[in-house]
Amino acid sequence: MLPVLVAVLALALARAAVLPTCAPLVPAELDNETLTGLLGKWIYLMGSSKYPPHLEELRAVKHATFFFHPGSHPDELNVTEIMRVNETCVTRNSSTIQVFRQNHTLMHVDGQVTAMAHLIKSSKDLLILRHVNNGYPGLSLSARSPNVSKEQLEEFRAQLACHQFADDEIFLSSEKVGKPPKTTATRARGAAPRPGAGALTPTLLPTGRLS
């Protein structure tokens, strides 16, 4: 019995030794200062999910740049997104972000389709979101510039490890391995997979629906 107990303890210690230090993901306060800081251009860099339909969206999106603009009231942001879905360039500007300050939540609204995420406290030059998908976890990283530091990338990868995302559940934008698309064109219907809720669907607030 004692040898078995020693073996179990040794295995537990070995696992603890290889796991990264998991700093808690602290939600950001969605006050006026924070929302003002979100305005402008963001570049999607990396996303992960355990929600199977969302994985299909992440796999298709090769590049995405999105812009937040002031909405019609203080708790609303308008969104414009330019992205490359496989080999097709897509421009969308028909959706909004509804802000729920009391629970640190952003809700993407595109027609009758909605999706939600929590804004995570981070550097003012980073946008980290924890996605809410029917109980399936998801994390995404965007930044003001593709030139994020090695330390920032390592910290985000540590969070992915803490949440036990496998390699095939993590997708990098072409911003980290190449150049963004050279042309920008309005989406031609049927030309490429359409992310479920339009602007920012795979990069900000995924719905897990392609059409």
ZITAMO-V200415 format. One record per pair of residues at least 24 apart in sequence whose C-alpha atoms are under 6 Angstrom apart, sorted by sequence separation. I is the first residue (numbers start at 0). J is the second residue. D is the distance in whole Angstrom. If there is no record, write none. Layout:
i: (I I)
j: (J J)
d: (D D)
This chain:
i: (41 60 74 40 59 40 59 39 39 38 38 29 29 112 50 49 49 109 48 48 115 47 114 27 47 26 27 46 114 26 27 46 25 26 45 25 45 88 89 90 44 88 89 44 89 43 42 42 41 42 41 91 62 61 62 61 80 48 47 47 46 46 45 45 44 45 44 21 57 56 53 52)
j: (65 84 98 65 84 66 85 66 67 67 68 100 103 196 135 135 136 196 136 137 204 137 204 118 138 118 119 138 206 119 120 139 119 120 139 120 140 183 184 185 140 184 185 141 186 141 141 142 142 143 143 198 172 172 173 173 198 168 168 169 169 170 170 171 171 172 172 161 201 201 207 207)
d: (5 5 5 6 5 4 5 5 5 5 6 5 6 6 5 6 6 5 6 4 6 5 5 6 5 6 5 6 5 4 4 4 6 5 6 6 5 6 6 5 6 6 5 5 5 4 5 5 5 6 5 6 5 5 6 5 5 6 5 4 6 5 6 4 6 6 5 6 6 6 4 4)
